[in-house]
Amino acid sequence: MSQPHAGGPDASSSPPPDQPAPAQTPRIPADHPAATRPLSSPAVQTGPQNASYYQPTGGWAPPTGQPAWAPPTGQPWGPSGPATWQSAPPPFPPSGPYQPPRRRNRTGVWAGLAVLLVVLGLLAWQVTGFGARDMRSGYVPRAQVPRSETQEIPTYSTAVTAEMSAGIVLVTGDVDNGVSSGTGIILSESGLVLTNYHVVSGTTDLTVRIADTGHAYDADLLGRNVWADIAVLQLEGAGGLTEANIAADPVAVGDRVVAVGNGDGGGVLLASGGSVTELDATVMLESAFGSYGYEDADGMIRSTAGAIPGYSGGPTYNAATEVVGVTSAGQDAVAAQMSTYSIPIAKAAAIADDIAAGRQSEQTRIGPGAWLGVSLGTRNVAVLTAVYPNSPAAAAGLTPGSTITSFDGQPISSASGLLKVVESYDPDDVVDVAWQDDQGEPREASIVLGTSPTN
């Protein structure tokens, strides 16, 4: 994860802004249920990352001899077969000071209070000493975690069939000094793609590759619901695509399921089988708003499918190879029984329908996010560690050390609270902001929000 920031060039240096910090793994109370993490190849800026390690060579070409849909050679086992071991990537070299990424084909003032990117990925799969924790299934390695401190994660592997790869895409997004990888589900022939928001959070340029044809498209974030961890992408110039086979009926406890995704962000679809163990499950996930603590995600499908990093945003299939869920979280350490959590497809599709139709609400947002132009620190307080030059915040007179106390009439008592409030606004909205400066003097101003430089 990275520290929350509202990207912008050359933030004020007095005091200096927080450098992208190593991904923080909050300690879990001994009496608290095991937490879960996203399973995406993270797009989180939480430490130095090496872009070349995550970006497949040869224009997204899969490893030699392995078509996009093929499972790794020598792993033909079914759900009850031998376990295969997935290991974390090697550590990455330190990076320099944070430089906000540039957004493709975007001009004007950068907008959007950059929330701490929720990196859902391989780097989050580490042993914490507090038992197995869950994580989002994205894929972004944790640079500060040496290989010697990681554990290999076993998961039951099964062959990826042509039916499983149809209507599925591999998603990659540029983040500062790295790449975020995950999976997506094609909803329309014209290129609407459903995925987890944490897969694309904080990214700039997005590339989507069709799993069964290898064709690659640039993509734009059409809309998102951060609370529900849902995003919809629009592929540029797409047409005649094969849509995923969406299930009309929900699953039941005991049903066999298979999770399919961009395993370890390697550009090759992998599959893991299991069975449904709980419906309407609640799981504790690292907060999507600055990674300040944990929040419960409810209404999830729990299964033993054993998803690994990179599966985030991909399908959880039933026995008829129909999509019954969006794979979103899994465990980050070896456990007696691996658990995978999926968002029911009916819930995800309803949000996607709203986004496609342009129906915006407080939590479902269309288009780019709003931008204040500040950075927040590691503690969950609304104290600014940096203010970017020429940003809305700078124009209003906010300075490093200021504490925001009110945003458009809504009291602010924490950094995560500020991030949630800003997420409900759009670029060019005018808001009244109150704060205490670094000397404790109360101040206020009207601010015109900018446009986020990242997704």
C-alpha positions as CSV (number, residue, x, y, z in Angstrom):
1,M,0.0,0.0,0.0
2,S,1.2,3.5,-0.4
3,Q,0.6,6.5,1.7
4,P,-2.5,8.4,0.6
5,H,-1.6,11.3,-1.6
6,A,-3.3,13.6,-4.0
7,G,-0.7,13.4,-6.7
8,G,0.8,16.5,-8.2
9,P,4.2,17.6,-9.3
10,D,6.8,18.8,-6.7
11,A,4.8,18.9,-3.5
12,S,5.7,21.6,-1.0
13,S,8.9,20.6,0.8
14,S,8.3,22.2,4.1
15,P,8.1,19.7,5.8
16,P,8.9,17.2,3.1
17,P,6.1,14.9,2.0
18,D,6.1,11.3,3.1
19,Q,8.0,9.1,0.7
20,P,6.0,6.1,-0.6
21,A,6.2,3.9,2.5
22,P,6.5,0.1,2.6
23,A,3.2,-1.6,2.6
24,Q,2.0,-1.5,6.1
25,T,0.5,-4.7,7.5
26,P,-1.6,-3.6,10.5
27,R,-1.5,-6.0,13.4
28,I,-4.6,-7.9,14.1
29,P,-5.9,-8.3,17.7
30,A,-5.6,-11.8,18.9
31,D,-9.3,-12.0,19.5
32,H,-10.3,-10.7,16.1
33,P,-11.3,-12.9,13.2
34,A,-8.7,-13.4,10.5
35,A,-8.6,-10.5,8.1
36,T,-8.7,-10.8,4.4
37,R,-6.8,-9.1,1.6
38,P,-7.5,-8.4,-2.0
39,L,-6.1,-10.8,-4.5
40,S,-5.0,-8.5,-7.3
41,S,-1.6,-7.8,-8.6
42,P,-1.6,-4.5,-6.7
43,A,-1.6,-1.1,-8.2
44,V,-0.6,0.1,-4.9
45,Q,2.2,2.6,-4.4
46,T,3.5,1.4,-1.1
47,G,7.2,1.2,-1.7
48,P,9.7,0.8,-4.4
49,Q,8.6,-1.5,-7.2
50,N,10.2,-2.7,-10.4
51,A,7.9,-2.3,-13.4
52,S,9.9,-4.6,-15.6
53,Y,9.3,-7.6,-13.2
54,Y,5.6,-7.4,-13.6
55,Q,5.2,-6.5,-17.2
56,P,5.3,-9.5,-19.4
57,T,7.8,-9.2,-22.2
58,G,7.0,-9.3,-25.9
59,G,3.9,-7.2,-25.6
60,W,2.0,-9.3,-23.1
61,A,3.2,-12.6,-24.7
62,P,2.7,-15.5,-22.3
63,P,5.7,-17.7,-21.5
64,T,6.9,-19.7,-24.4
65,G,4.7,-22.7,-25.1
66,Q,1.9,-21.5,-22.9
67,P,-1.1,-19.9,-24.7
68,A,-3.0,-17.3,-22.7
69,W,-5.5,-19.9,-21.5
70,A,-3.2,-22.7,-20.8
71,P,-2.3,-23.8,-17.2
72,P,1.3,-24.2,-16.3
73,T,3.0,-27.3,-17.7
74,G,2.8,-30.2,-15.4
75,Q,-0.1,-29.1,-13.3
76,P,-3.1,-30.9,-14.7
77,W,-4.6,-31.8,-11.3
78,G,-8.2,-31.3,-10.4
79,P,-9.5,-29.6,-7.2
80,S,-8.6,-32.7,-5.1
81,G,-5.2,-33.2,-6.6
82,P,-1.7,-32.4,-5.4
83,A,-1.1,-28.8,-4.2
84,T,1.0,-26.5,-6.2
85,W,3.2,-23.8,-4.6
86,Q,3.0,-20.1,-5.5
87,S,5.9,-18.0,-4.3
88,A,6.4,-14.3,-3.9
89,P,8.5,-12.3,-6.3
90,P,12.0,-11.2,-5.5
91,P,12.6,-7.9,-3.6
92,F,12.9,-4.7,-5.5
93,P,15.6,-2.0,-5.4
94,P,14.9,1.2,-3.5
95,S,13.2,4.0,-5.5
96,G,13.7,7.7,-5.4
97,P,11.3,10.4,-4.1
98,Y,7.7,10.0,-5.2
99,Q,6.9,11.6,-8.6
100,P,3.2,11.7,-9.5
101,P,2.5,9.7,-12.6
102,R,1.3,11.2,-15.8
103,R,-2.2,10.4,-17.1
104,R,-2.4,9.4,-20.7
105,N,-4.3,11.8,-22.9
106,R,-5.3,14.0,-20.0
107,T,-4.6,17.7,-19.8
108,G,-5.2,20.5,-17.3
109,V,-5.0,20.4,-13.6
110,W,-4.6,17.0,-12.0
111,A,-7.5,16.1,-9.9
112,G,-8.5,13.7,-7.2
113,L,-7.4,13.3,-3.6
114,A,-5.3,10.3,-4.2
115,V,-6.4,7.7,-1.7
116,L,-3.9,5.1,-0.5
117,L,-3.9,2.5,-3.2
118,V,-5.1,-0.8,-2.0
119,V,-2.6,-3.1,-3.4
120,L,-4.1,-6.4,-3.9
121,G,-1.5,-8.7,-4.8
122,L,1.3,-11.0,-4.3
123,L,3.2,-8.6,-2.0
124,A,0.3,-8.8,0.4
125,W,0.6,-12.5,0.6
126,Q,3.0,-12.7,3.5
127,V,3.0,-14.4,6.9
128,T,2.4,-11.9,9.7
129,G,2.8,-14.1,12.7
130,F,-0.9,-13.7,13.6
131,G,-2.2,-16.6,11.5
132,A,-3.5,-16.6,8.0
133,R,-4.9,-13.3,6.9
134,D,-7.0,-12.6,3.8
135,M,-6.1,-10.2,1.2
136,R,-7.5,-8.8,-2.0
137,S,-6.5,-10.9,-5.0
138,G,-4.7,-8.3,-7.0
139,Y,-1.0,-8.5,-7.8
140,V,1.5,-5.9,-6.7
141,P,4.6,-7.2,-5.0
142,R,5.6,-5.7,-1.7
143,A,9.1,-4.3,-2.3
144,Q,10.1,-4.2,1.3
145,V,9.4,-7.9,1.9
146,P,12.5,-9.9,1.2
147,R,12.0,-13.3,-0.4
148,S,13.4,-14.9,2.8
149,E,10.5,-13.5,4.8
150,T,7.8,-14.8,2.5
151,Q,6.1,-18.2,2.4
152,E,5.0,-20.1,-0.6
153,I,1.2,-20.4,-0.8
154,P,-0.3,-23.8,-1.8
155,T,-3.4,-23.9,-4.0
156,Y,-5.2,-26.7,-5.8
157,S,-4.7,-26.2,-9.5
158,T,-7.0,-27.3,-12.4
159,A,-6.7,-27.0,-16.1
160,V,-8.1,-23.9,-17.8
161,T,-10.6,-24.8,-20.5
162,A,-11.5,-22.8,-23.6
163,E,-14.9,-22.1,-21.9
164,M,-13.2,-20.7,-18.8
165,S,-11.1,-18.3,-20.8
166,A,-13.9,-17.0,-23.0
167,G,-15.0,-13.5,-22.1
168,I,-12.1,-13.0,-19.7
169,V,-9.3,-10.4,-19.8
170,L,-6.0,-9.7,-18.1
171,V,-5.7,-6.2,-16.7
172,T,-2.5,-4.2,-16.3
173,G,-2.1,-0.7,-15.0
174,D,0.9,1.6,-14.6
175,V,1.6,2.8,-11.1
176,D,4.5,4.8,-9.8
177,N,7.6,2.6,-10.4
178,G,5.5,-0.5,-11.0
179,V,2.6,-2.3,-12.5
180,S,-0.7,-3.5,-11.1
181,S,-2.2,-6.7,-12.5
182,G,-5.5,-8.4,-12.2
183,T,-8.3,-9.9,-14.2
184,G,-11.6,-8.8,-15.7
185,I,-14.9,-10.0,-17.1
186,I,-16.3,-8.9,-20.4
187,L,-19.8,-7.6,-20.1
188,S,-20.5,-6.4,-23.7
189,E,-19.3,-6.9,-27.2
190,S,-18.4,-3.2,-27.3
191,G,-15.8,-3.7,-24.6
192,L,-17.3,-3.0,-21.2
193,V,-15.2,-4.9,-18.6
194,L,-16.1,-5.6,-15.0
195,T,-13.2,-5.9,-12.4
196,N,-12.3,-5.0,-8.8
197,Y,-11.6,-1.4,-8.1
198,H,-8.5,-2.3,-6.2
199,V,-7.0,-3.7,-9.4
200,V,-7.0,-0.3,-11.1
201,S,-6.8,2.0,-8.0
202,G,-4.1,4.5,-8.4
203,T,-3.2,3.5,-11.9
204,T,-2.6,5.7,-15.0
205,D,-2.4,3.9,-18.3
206,L,-4.5,0.7,-18.4
207,T,-4.0,-2.1,-20.8
208,V,-6.4,-5.0,-21.2
209,R,-5.6,-8.2,-23.1
210,I,-8.3,-10.6,-24.2
211,A,-7.3,-14.0,-22.7
212,D,-8.3,-16.3,-25.5
213,T,-7.1,-14.2,-28.5
214,G,-4.2,-12.2,-27.0
215,H,-5.5,-9.0,-28.5
216,A,-4.6,-5.9,-26.4
217,Y,-6.6,-2.7,-25.9
218,D,-6.0,0.5,-24.1
219,A,-8.8,1.0,-21.5
220,D,-10.4,3.9,-19.6
221,L,-12.0,3.7,-16.2
222,L,-15.7,4.4,-16.9
223,G,-16.8,4.4,-13.2
224,R,-16.3,2.8,-9.8
225,N,-17.7,2.0,-6.5
226,V,-14.8,2.0,-4.0
227,W,-17.0,0.8,-1.1
228,A,-18.1,-2.2,-3.1
229,D,-14.7,-2.7,-4.7
230,I,-16.2,-2.6,-8.2
231,A,-15.0,-0.9,-11.4
232,V,-16.1,-0.8,-15.0
233,L,-13.6,-0.3,-17.8
234,Q,-14.2,0.7,-21.4
235,L,-11.9,-0.8,-24.0
236,E,-10.9,1.7,-26.7
237,G,-12.0,0.7,-30.2
238,A,-13.3,-2.7,-29.1
239,G,-16.1,-4.5,-31.0
240,G,-17.4,-8.0,-31.5
241,L,-16.0,-9.3,-28.3
242,T,-17.2,-12.5,-26.6
243,E,-19.1,-11.8,-23.5
244,A,-18.7,-13.8,-20.3
245,N,-21.4,-16.4,-19.5
246,I,-23.2,-14.9,-16.5
247,A,-25.2,-17.2,-14.3
248,A,-28.9,-16.6,-13.8
249,D,-29.1,-18.5,-10.6
250,P,-27.0,-18.1,-7.4
251,V,-24.8,-20.8,-6.0
252,A,-25.6,-22.9,-2.9
253,V,-23.4,-24.2,-0.1
254,G,-21.6,-27.3,-1.3
255,D,-21.6,-26.4,-5.0
256,R,-18.3,-26.9,-6.9
257,V,-16.7,-23.7,-8.1
258,V,-13.5,-22.7,-10.0
259,A,-11.7,-19.3,-9.7
260,V,-9.8,-18.3,-12.8
261,G,-7.4,-15.4,-13.0
262,N,-4.1,-13.8,-14.0
263,G,-2.1,-15.8,-11.5
264,D,0.8,-13.9,-9.9
265,G,0.3,-11.3,-12.6
266,G,2.2,-13.5,-15.0
267,G,0.0,-12.9,-18.1
268,V,-1.3,-16.5,-18.1
269,L,-4.7,-17.6,-16.9
270,L,-4.6,-20.1,-14.0
271,A,-7.5,-21.9,-12.3
272,S,-8.1,-23.2,-8.8
273,G,-11.1,-25.4,-7.8
274,G,-13.0,-25.8,-4.6
275,S,-16.5,-25.7,-3.2
276,V,-18.8,-23.1,-1.6
277,T,-18.7,-23.1,2.2
278,E,-20.7,-20.0,3.1
279,L,-23.1,-17.5,1.5
280,D,-23.5,-14.0,2.8
281,A,-20.1,-14.2,4.4
282,T,-18.5,-11.3,6.2
283,V,-14.7,-10.8,5.9
284,M,-12.4,-8.2,7.3
285,L,-10.4,-6.4,4.6
286,E,-7.8,-3.6,4.7
287,S,-9.6,-0.3,4.2
288,A,-9.8,0.9,0.7
289,F,-9.6,4.4,2.0
290,G,-5.9,5.0,2.8
291,S,-5.4,1.5,4.3
292,Y,-6.1,2.9,7.7
293,G,-7.2,-0.2,9.6
294,Y,-9.7,-2.8,8.5
295,E,-13.4,-2.7,7.4
296,D,-15.9,-5.5,7.1
297,A,-17.0,-6.6,3.6
298,D,-20.3,-8.5,3.8
299,G,-22.5,-10.4,1.5
300,M,-19.6,-12.4,0.1
301,I,-19.4,-16.0,-1.3
302,R,-16.9,-18.0,0.6
303,S,-15.3,-21.0,-1.0
304,T,-12.2,-23.2,-0.8
305,A,-11.2,-22.3,-4.4
306,G,-7.7,-21.2,-3.2
307,A,-7.4,-18.0,-5.3
308,I,-3.9,-16.5,-5.5
309,P,-2.7,-12.9,-6.2
310,G,-3.7,-11.7,-9.7
311,Y,-7.1,-13.4,-9.6
312,S,-8.8,-10.2,-8.4
313,G,-11.6,-9.0,-10.7
314,G,-11.8,-12.4,-12.4
315,P,-14.6,-15.0,-12.5
316,T,-15.7,-17.5,-9.9
317,Y,-17.4,-20.1,-12.0
318,N,-20.0,-22.7,-11.1
319,A,-19.9,-26.3,-12.5
320,A,-21.6,-25.1,-15.7
321,T,-18.8,-22.5,-16.3
322,E,-21.1,-19.6,-15.6
323,V,-19.9,-16.6,-13.6
324,V,-21.4,-16.6,-10.2
325,G,-19.0,-14.2,-8.5
326,V,-16.1,-11.7,-8.9
327,T,-13.1,-13.2,-7.1
328,S,-11.9,-10.4,-4.7
329,A,-10.0,-11.7,-1.7
330,G,-8.1,-14.6,-0.4
331,Q,-5.6,-15.6,2.4
332,D,-2.1,-14.3,2.5
333,A,-0.6,-17.3,4.4
334,V,-0.7,-21.0,4.5
335,A,-3.8,-22.2,6.3
336,A,-5.4,-25.6,7.0
337,Q,-8.2,-24.6,4.7
338,M,-7.7,-21.9,2.1
339,S,-10.6,-19.5,1.8
340,T,-11.5,-17.4,-1.2
341,Y,-14.1,-14.6,-1.2
342,S,-16.1,-13.5,-4.2
343,I,-18.7,-10.7,-4.7
344,P,-21.9,-12.3,-6.0
345,I,-22.3,-11.5,-9.7
346,A,-25.8,-10.1,-9.2
347,K,-24.5,-7.4,-6.9
348,A,-21.5,-6.6,-9.1
349,A,-23.6,-6.6,-12.3
350,A,-26.2,-4.2,-10.7
351,I,-23.4,-1.7,-10.0
352,A,-21.9,-2.2,-13.4
353,D,-25.3,-1.5,-15.0
354,D,-25.6,1.8,-13.1
355,I,-22.1,2.8,-14.2
356,A,-22.8,1.9,-17.9
357,A,-26.0,3.9,-17.8
358,G,-24.3,6.9,-16.2
359,R,-26.4,6.6,-13.0
360,Q,-24.3,8.2,-10.3
361,S,-24.9,8.1,-6.5
362,E,-22.9,9.0,-3.4
363,Q,-20.9,5.8,-3.7
364,T,-21.1,4.9,-7.4
365,R,-19.1,7.5,-9.3
366,I,-18.8,8.1,-13.0
367,G,-15.6,9.4,-14.6
368,P,-12.5,10.7,-13.0
369,G,-12.3,11.4,-9.3
370,A,-12.0,14.8,-7.6
371,W,-8.6,16.1,-6.4
372,L,-7.6,18.3,-3.5
373,G,-3.8,18.2,-4.1
374,V,-2.5,17.1,-0.7
375,S,-0.7,14.1,0.9
376,L,-1.6,12.5,4.2
377,G,0.6,10.6,6.6
378,T,0.7,7.1,8.0
379,R,-1.5,7.9,11.0
380,N,-5.3,8.1,10.6
381,V,-5.5,11.8,11.2
382,A,-6.4,14.5,8.6
383,V,-3.0,16.3,9.0
384,L,-1.4,17.3,5.7
385,T,2.2,16.1,5.1
386,A,2.4,17.9,1.7
387,V,0.5,20.3,-0.5
388,Y,1.2,20.3,-4.2
389,P,2.0,23.5,-6.0
390,N,-0.8,24.9,-8.2
391,S,-3.2,22.5,-6.6
392,P,-6.7,23.4,-5.3
393,A,-5.4,23.1,-1.8
394,A,-2.4,25.4,-2.4
395,A,-4.6,28.0,-4.1
396,A,-6.8,28.0,-0.9
397,G,-3.8,28.5,1.4
398,L,-3.5,25.1,2.9
399,T,0.1,24.2,4.0
400,P,1.9,21.2,5.3
401,G,1.0,20.7,9.0
402,S,-2.6,21.9,8.5
403,T,-5.4,19.8,9.9
404,I,-8.6,19.7,7.9
405,T,-11.6,19.8,10.3
406,S,-14.5,20.2,7.9
407,F,-15.2,19.5,4.2
408,D,-18.3,21.1,2.7
409,G,-20.0,21.2,6.1
410,Q,-19.1,17.6,7.0
411,P,-16.9,17.3,10.2
412,I,-13.6,15.5,9.5
413,S,-11.9,13.6,12.3
414,S,-9.7,11.2,10.4
415,A,-7.7,10.8,7.2
416,S,-9.9,7.9,6.1
417,G,-13.0,10.0,6.8
418,L,-11.5,12.8,4.5
419,L,-10.8,10.3,1.8
420,K,-14.4,8.9,1.9
421,V,-15.9,12.4,1.7
422,V,-13.8,13.5,-1.2
423,E,-14.6,10.3,-3.1
424,S,-18.3,11.5,-3.2
425,Y,-17.4,14.7,-5.1
426,D,-16.6,15.4,-8.7
427,P,-14.0,17.6,-10.4
428,D,-15.0,21.3,-10.5
429,D,-17.3,20.9,-7.5
430,V,-17.0,23.9,-5.2
431,V,-16.6,23.0,-1.5
432,D,-16.1,25.0,1.7
433,V,-13.1,23.6,3.7
434,A,-12.2,24.5,7.2
435,W,-8.8,23.7,8.8
436,Q,-6.3,24.6,11.5
437,D,-2.9,25.7,10.2
438,D,0.3,24.4,11.7
439,Q,0.1,27.1,14.4
440,G,-3.4,26.0,15.4
441,E,-5.1,29.0,13.9
442,P,-8.6,28.3,12.4
443,R,-9.0,29.1,8.7
444,E,-11.5,28.4,5.9
445,A,-11.9,28.8,2.2
446,S,-14.0,27.8,-0.8
447,I,-12.1,25.4,-3.0
448,V,-12.7,24.3,-6.6
449,L,-11.7,20.6,-6.8
450,G,-9.5,19.4,-9.5
451,T,-9.3,16.2,-11.5
452,S,-7.5,13.2,-10.2
453,P,-4.3,12.3,-12.2
454,T,-4.8,8.6,-11.3
455,N,-7.8,6.2,-11.4
